[in-house]
């Protein structure tokens, strides 16, 4: 696995550049696909699914005065299916983006991984293939279920998700071993070649990433302090009158309770999503800043796409927050900003292909 003679000793060795391209290509494509899926999921699945959950909860509350336990449990069973449907979609979306981040990170770390050429390529392709299979298998969990499974507690989609996750962990352990073995190695020439070009674009991305992460941390601190301050409405304060009014068949008050609970869940979900997206977009910009040297554009084009990515990354969480006072308008801003980031990533992918072609197949 470890081979000291395989380490590049000059800037003319294209080995690590080819391996880095595999990681960067997979990472950019995964992040773009994950973000696109997130936009589609939010528009066409998340909101209708939330409405079905609210309808099922309201229908179950109507049966409380009658003591219809079977009917109530049937509605809660339907709610469980809606939650699983939403949960697998959210997990598929987040896993695609997060393994994309890890792929970019592995590309950045390759100059310091003291591994043989065969091990480098094996790890790059295994990671990329498993990184694509993982979110797909998570997405299929809700639809495959336990069909044709020899086990009563886990289905084939879950098995595939666990298997690909285990293989991704194996790649990470191999990379960790290579980093440990190469902790004293000389990789200056390789590092120079990896980081050549794109300095202006990298600075834009670094500044945008650091700004977003700083804002994300401050936002998280402020939101957590507000929740702990005692001024925020507690979920139990909404659920308690809901149960009381359901038992007393006070339909008008019960409807208002459900409206209050829906607003509470919306406010909570938007704040969590905004906080998460601020940090995730910051991490994305930081990672993109380190791979600009692999993108075959002129400095002006690199900077232009970097600016587009940074602007979209900033307005995505802003649009999410604007959903609280402005509803659909905020959603449009968030979705548009997300598409701007996706287009920027696809443009960088195109530049990566151009760089691969200019390398003349030197693998």
N, C-alpha and C positions, 0 to 999 in steps of 0.2 A: 504493500500500500504506500509506504513512504519510500521515496527514492531521491537521494540527494543529488544525483547526477541529472535528474530531470528538471531541476530548477533553472529557469532562464538566467543566463549571465550577460545578456545584451539586449538592447532594445529591438533587435531584428527578429527575435523569437516570437512568433504570433500565437503560441499555444494559449497563454492565459487570455489573450484578447478574444480568441474564438470561444473559449469557455465562458468568458464574461458576457459575450454576445448572447449565448444561450440563456444565461440567467436574466440579462436585461430584457431580451425579447419576451421571455416567459413572464417576467415581472410586470412589464408595461401592459402586455395583453391581458393578464389576469386582473390588474387594477382597473383597466378600462372596461373589461367585461363585467367585473363586479359592480362598478359604479353604474353602468348602463342597466344592469339587472336591478340595482337598487332603485333607480328612477322608475323603471317599469313597474316594479313591485309596489312602490309607494303610490303610484297613480292608479293602478288597476286592481290591486289585490288588498293592500293594507287597509285602506279606508272602507271598502265594502265588507271586509272581514271583521273590522271593528264594529261596524253597524250590525252585522249578524250576531256578534257576541252580545251587544247591548239588547237586541231584540229577544234573544234567548233568555237573558237574565230577567228581563221584564216579564216575559211569559212565565218563567218559573215563579216569580214573585206573586203572580196572579193566583197561583195554585196553593199558596201558603195557607190562606184562611180555610180552604177545603181540606187541608191535610192530605193532599194527593202526593204521597211520597214517590210513587213510581213515575208520575208525570214530571215532578220536579227533577228527579234523577235523570230522566230522559233528556231534559233540557240541559242539565249540567254535563251530560255525556256529549251532547252536541257542542257545547262550549269547549270541552276538552279537545274535540276534533278541530275546531276553529283555531284554538291556541297552538296545537301541534302544527297545523298548516302554516300559521304565521311564524312560529318559531323556526321551522326548517328553512323557510325562505330567508328570514333574517340571518340565520347561521350560514347559509350558503353565500349570501351577499358579503357578510363580514369575513368569512374564511377565504373567499377568493381575493379580496383586497389585502388581507393580512399576509397570506402566503406570497402574494405579489411583492409586498414590502420586504419579506425575508429574502426573496429571490434577488432583489436589488441590493440588499445588504450583502449577500453572498458574493455578488459580482464585485462589490467594492473590496471585500476581504480577500479575494483570490491572490493578490500579490504576496500575501503573508501566509498562505496555506501551503505547507511544505509537503506536497503530495505528488505522486507520479502522474504522468500525462494521462495514462489510462484511467486512473482513479479519479482524476479531475473531470474527465469527460463522462465517465460513468455516473458520478454524483450529479453532474449538471443535468444530464438527460433524465436520470431517475427522479430527481427533485422536480423538474419541470412537468414530467408526465403525471406524477402523483399529485402535484399541486393543482393540475386541472381536474383530475379524477375526484379529489376530495370534495370540493363544493358541489360537483355534479351528483355524487353519491349522497351527500347530505340533502340536496334538493329532492332526490327520489325517495327518501325515507317515508314521507307522508303518503306517497302514491303506491309504493311497493308493499309497505307494511310487513306482515308476516307471511305473505303469499309464498308458497313452495319452500318455506324455510323448515329445516329439520328441527329447529329449536322453537320453543314456545315463548321465548322472551326476547328474541332478536331476529331481525330480518336480514335479507341479503344486502340491502342498501347500507344498513348499519355496519355489517361485516366489512363491506368494501371501504366504508369511511374509516373504520378502525384500522384496517390493513394499510391504506394509503397514509394515514396519520402516523402509523408505526414506521413505515418506510421513510417518511419525511424526517422523523426523529433520528433514524439511522444515518441519514445523510448529514444531519446536523452534528451527530457525534463524530463522524468521520472528519468533518470540517474542523471540529474542535480539536481533534487529535492532530490534524495537519497544522493548525495554528500554534499548538503547543510545541510541536517539533520544529517549526520555523520561527520560533520566538527570537532567535539570535541570527537568522539568515539575512543575507544581503539582497534586497529586492528593489534597490533604488532605481535601476534602469527600467524595470517593469512598471514600477509606480509612476515614473515619469511618462512612460508611453501611455499608460492608462489615463492619466490626468491631463494629457496635452489637449489644448484647445477648449473653447467654451468658457473662458474665465469670466467674461461679462455676464453670460447667462447664469453661470454658477453663483455669482454674487447676488443676482436678483433672487434666485431660488433660496439661497441661504438666508438672505434678509427676510424674505417672506415666511420661510419656515420658522425661523427663530421668533418672529413677531407673532405668528399664529400660536406657537407653543406657549409663549409667555402669556398671551391673552387667554389661552385655554386653561392654564393653571390658575390664573386669577379668577376666571369665570367659575371654575370648579370650587375654589375656595369661597367665593362670594355666595354661590348657590347653596353649598353645604352649610355655611354660617346662617343663611336665611332659614334653611330647614330646621336648624337647631335652635333658632332664636325664640321659638314659641309663637311667632306671628303667622307662620304658615299653617294652613288648615291640615289637620291630620286625617288620614284615610278612615280611621275608625270613627271620627266625628261625622262622617258622611254615611258610613255603613250602618251605624246604630239606628238612626231615625228611619233608614230604609227598611230595616227589619221590623221596627215597631209599626210603621205605617202599612206595611204589607200584611202584618198579622191583624191589623184593625180594619183592613179593606178600605183605607183612605186613598182612593185612586188619584185624586188631584195632587195630594202631597207626595204620593209615591212617584208620580211622573216627574215632579220637580226634583225629588231626591235623585232620580236616575239622570236627569239633566245635569245636576250638580256633580254627580259622580263622573259623568262623561267629560265635563269640563276639567275636572281634577285630573283625570287620566291623560287628557290631551295636553294640559299644561305641563305635567310631569314628563310625558314622553317627548315633548318638544324641547324642553330644557336639557334632558339627557342626550337627545340626538344632537342638539347644538354643541354641547360640551364635547361629545365624542368626535363630531366632525371637525371641530376646530383643531383638536389634537391630531386627528388622522391626516388632515390636509397639511398640517405643519410637518409631520413626519414624512409625508410624501414629497413635499418640496425639498426637504433636506436630502433625502435619498436621491432625488433627481439631480440635485446639484453636483453629485459626485460622478455621474455617468455622462455628463455632457461631452466629454472627450471622445466618446464612442459614436457620436451622432455626426454624420457627414453633412453639415450645413455650414454656411458662412456665419461669421460672428453676428451679423445683423439678424439673420433668420433664427439663429439659436436664441438670441435675446428676445425676439418677438414672441416665440413660442413659450419661452420662460415667463415673460410678462403675462401672456394669456393664461398660463397655468396658475400663476400667482393670483391674478385678479379673480379667476373663477374659484380658486380655493378660499379666498377671503369672502366672496359674496355667497358661497354655498351655505355656511352656517348663519350668515346674516339673514338670508332668505328664510331659513328654517325658523329663526326667532321671529321674523315678521309674520309668520303664520298665526301667532297669537292675536295680534290686533287686526290683521288684514286678511286672514284666512287664505283664500285661493290666490291672491296676489303674491303673498309670501311664497307659496308653493311654486308659482311660476318662476319667481326669481331664483329659488333654490335649484329647480330643475334646469333652468337655463345656465346657471353657473356650473352645475354638474356637467352639462353637455360641453361647455367650454373647456373644462378640464379634460374630458374624454377626448375631444378633438385635438387638444395639445398633446396628449399621450400618443394618439394615433399618428400625429405628425412626427413625433420623436421616433416612433417605430419605423416610419418610412425612412427617416434619416439613418436609423440603425441598419436597415436593409441596404441603403446606398453605401454605407461604410463597409458592410460585409462584401458587397460586390467589388468595391475598390480594393479590398484586400486580396482579391484574385484567388480565393480558395487556397490560402496558404496553410490550412490546418494540417 
